[in-house]
C-alpha cells in the first residue's frame, strides 16, 4: 500500500520532527490544496526546500484498487540530493496510524529502477512511475504525510496527500 503512494514521490526525491516555528506554520496553512476527483495534495514545504513540486497527476483519476496507477510528478531540484537522503512516511486511516516508516530515498529509487537516480543535480525533472494497486485496499479515506530530509538532516520536501477509496453512491451526471 505504501509503495503505491510514496514510491513516485520518493523517486522524485531520490532523483531529483514535525516541529516547525510559528512563521513556517503560517506558510503551511496558506499552501494551496490541489484537489482532484478522488484525491488531493498539499505541498507543505517552504520556498527554500531543495525540492519544489510543480504538479502531481495520476492515471486513472481517481485511483482504483486492483488497477495500474501511473503517477507523474513535475518538480525542480535546487540543491544536489545525495545518498543518505530519506523520507519519513506516515499513513493514517482517520486518527489511526497504519504505517510509520523511514525510507532511504536513493535506495528506493535504485530498487524501483526509477528514471532519476542519486546523486540528483539541480534542474527540472518529470518522473513517471507505474505501480499496480492491491485489490485489497479497503474502502476508506487515507491520509499520507511525507517529510523528506537531506543527508545533513535539512528539510527536503513536505507533502500531504489525501486519497479517498470510498465508493461514491451518486454517479456523475455530467
C-alpha positions as CSV (number, residue, x, y, z in Angstrom):
1,X,0.0,0.0,0.0
2,X,2.7,2.5,0.9
3,X,4.8,1.9,-2.2
4,X,1.7,2.9,-4.2
5,X,1.7,6.4,-2.8
6,X,5.3,7.0,-1.8
7,X,7.4,5.4,-4.5
8,X,6.7,8.0,-7.2
9,X,7.3,10.8,-4.7
10,X,10.4,9.1,-3.3
11,X,11.7,8.6,-6.8
12,X,11.3,12.3,-7.3
13,X,13.1,12.9,-4.0
14,X,15.9,10.5,-4.8
15,X,16.0,11.5,-8.4
16,X,15.5,14.9,-8.2
17,X,10.0,16.1,13.9
18,X,7.1,17.7,12.6
19,X,8.2,20.7,14.7
20,X,8.1,24.0,12.8
21,X,8.4,27.5,14.0
22,X,5.3,29.6,14.0
23,X,6.1,31.6,10.8
24,X,6.6,28.3,8.9
25,X,3.2,27.0,10.2
26,X,1.6,30.1,8.7
27,X,3.2,29.3,5.3
28,X,1.9,25.7,5.5
29,X,-1.6,26.9,6.3
30,X,-1.6,29.1,3.2
31,X,-0.4,26.4,0.9
32,X,-2.9,25.7,-1.9
33,X,-4.8,22.4,-1.8
34,X,-4.7,20.6,-5.2
35,X,-7.9,18.7,-5.5
36,X,-8.7,16.0,-8.0
37,X,-11.6,13.6,-8.2
38,X,-10.6,11.1,-5.5
39,X,-7.5,12.6,-4.0
40,X,-5.8,15.8,-3.2
41,X,-2.3,17.0,-2.1
42,X,-0.8,20.0,-0.4
43,X,2.9,20.9,-0.9
44,X,3.5,21.9,2.7
45,X,7.2,22.7,2.1
46,X,8.9,26.0,2.1
47,X,10.3,28.0,-0.8
48,X,13.8,27.3,0.4
49,X,13.3,23.4,0.3
50,X,15.6,21.7,-2.2
51,X,12.6,20.1,-4.0
52,X,9.9,22.3,-5.3
53,X,6.9,20.5,-6.6
54,X,5.1,21.9,-9.7
55,X,2.4,19.3,-10.0
56,X,1.3,15.7,-9.4
57,X,-1.1,13.8,-11.6
58,X,-2.4,10.2,-11.6
59,X,-4.0,8.0,-14.2
60,X,-6.6,6.8,-13.7
61,X,-8.1,9.6,-11.7
62,X,-9.3,8.7,-9.2
63,X,-7.1,5.7,-8.4
64,X,-8.8,2.3,-8.3
65,X,-7.8,-0.7,-6.2
66,X,-6.6,-3.7,-8.3
67,X,-5.6,-1.5,-11.3
68,X,-2.3,0.0,-12.5
69,X,-1.7,3.6,-11.4
70,X,0.6,5.9,-13.2
71,X,1.9,8.9,-11.2
72,X,3.5,11.9,-13.0
73,X,5.4,14.3,-10.7
74,X,6.9,17.5,-12.1
75,X,9.3,19.5,-9.9
76,X,12.5,21.4,-9.7
77,X,15.6,20.4,-7.6
78,X,17.6,23.4,-6.4
79,X,20.4,21.6,-4.5
80,X,22.1,18.3,-5.2
81,X,20.4,15.4,-3.5
82,X,23.0,12.9,-2.2
83,X,22.9,9.3,-1.0
84,X,21.6,9.3,2.6
85,X,18.5,11.5,1.8
86,X,15.4,9.9,3.4
87,X,11.7,10.4,3.9
88,X,9.5,9.7,7.0
89,X,6.2,8.5,5.7
90,X,3.0,8.1,7.8
91,X,-0.2,6.6,6.5
92,X,-3.3,7.2,8.6
93,X,-6.9,6.0,8.4
94,X,-8.7,8.7,10.4
95,X,-6.7,9.1,13.6
96,X,-5.3,5.6,13.4
97,X,-1.7,5.3,12.2
98,X,-1.5,2.3,9.8
99,X,2.2,2.8,9.0
100,X,5.1,5.0,10.1
101,X,8.3,4.2,8.3
102,X,11.5,5.8,7.1
103,X,12.6,5.2,3.5
104,X,16.1,5.7,2.1
105,X,15.2,7.7,-1.0
106,X,18.2,6.7,-3.1
107,X,17.8,3.0,-2.3
108,X,14.1,3.1,-3.1
109,X,14.9,4.8,-6.5
110,X,17.5,2.1,-7.2
111,X,15.2,-0.7,-6.3
112,X,12.3,0.7,-8.4
113,X,14.7,1.3,-11.3
114,X,13.4,4.9,-11.3
115,X,14.4,7.2,-14.2
116,X,16.2,9.5,-11.8
117,X,19.0,8.2,-9.6
118,X,21.2,9.7,-6.9
119,X,23.0,12.0,-6.8
120,X,20.5,14.3,-8.3
121,X,21.8,17.5,-9.7
122,X,19.8,20.8,-9.7
123,X,17.3,21.1,-12.5
124,X,13.8,20.4,-13.7
125,X,12.5,16.8,-13.5
126,X,9.5,14.9,-14.6
127,X,9.2,11.5,-13.1
128,X,6.7,8.9,-14.4
129,X,6.1,5.8,-12.3
130,X,3.5,3.0,-12.7
131,X,2.5,0.6,-9.9
132,X,-0.3,-2.0,-9.5
133,X,-2.6,-1.2,-6.7
134,X,-3.6,-4.1,-4.5
135,X,-7.2,-5.2,-4.8
136,X,-7.4,-5.4,-1.0
137,X,-7.3,-1.6,-0.4
138,X,-10.2,-1.0,1.9
139,X,-13.0,1.4,1.0
140,X,-11.7,4.2,3.2
141,X,-10.1,7.7,3.2
142,X,-6.4,7.7,3.8
143,X,-4.0,10.5,4.8
144,X,-0.3,10.2,3.8
145,X,2.3,12.5,5.2
146,X,5.7,12.6,3.6
147,X,8.6,14.5,5.2
148,X,11.8,14.4,3.2
149,X,15.3,15.2,4.6
150,X,18.7,15.6,3.1
151,X,21.7,13.6,4.3
152,X,22.5,16.6,6.5
153,X,19.1,16.4,8.2
154,X,17.8,19.6,6.4
155,X,14.3,19.8,5.1
156,X,14.0,18.4,1.6
157,X,10.2,18.2,0.9
158,X,6.9,18.3,2.7
159,X,3.9,16.7,1.1
160,X,0.4,15.8,2.5
161,X,-1.9,13.6,0.4
162,X,-5.5,12.5,0.9
163,X,-6.9,9.6,-1.0
164,X,-10.5,8.5,-1.0
165,X,-11.2,4.9,-1.9
166,X,-14.8,5.2,-0.8
167,X,-17.3,4.4,-3.5
168,X,-19.4,7.3,-4.5
169,X,-23.1,6.3,-4.2
170,X,-24.1,9.0,-6.6
171,X,-23.0,8.6,-10.2
172,X,-21.5,11.6,-12.1
173,X,-24.2,13.0,-14.4
174,X,-22.0,15.4,-16.3
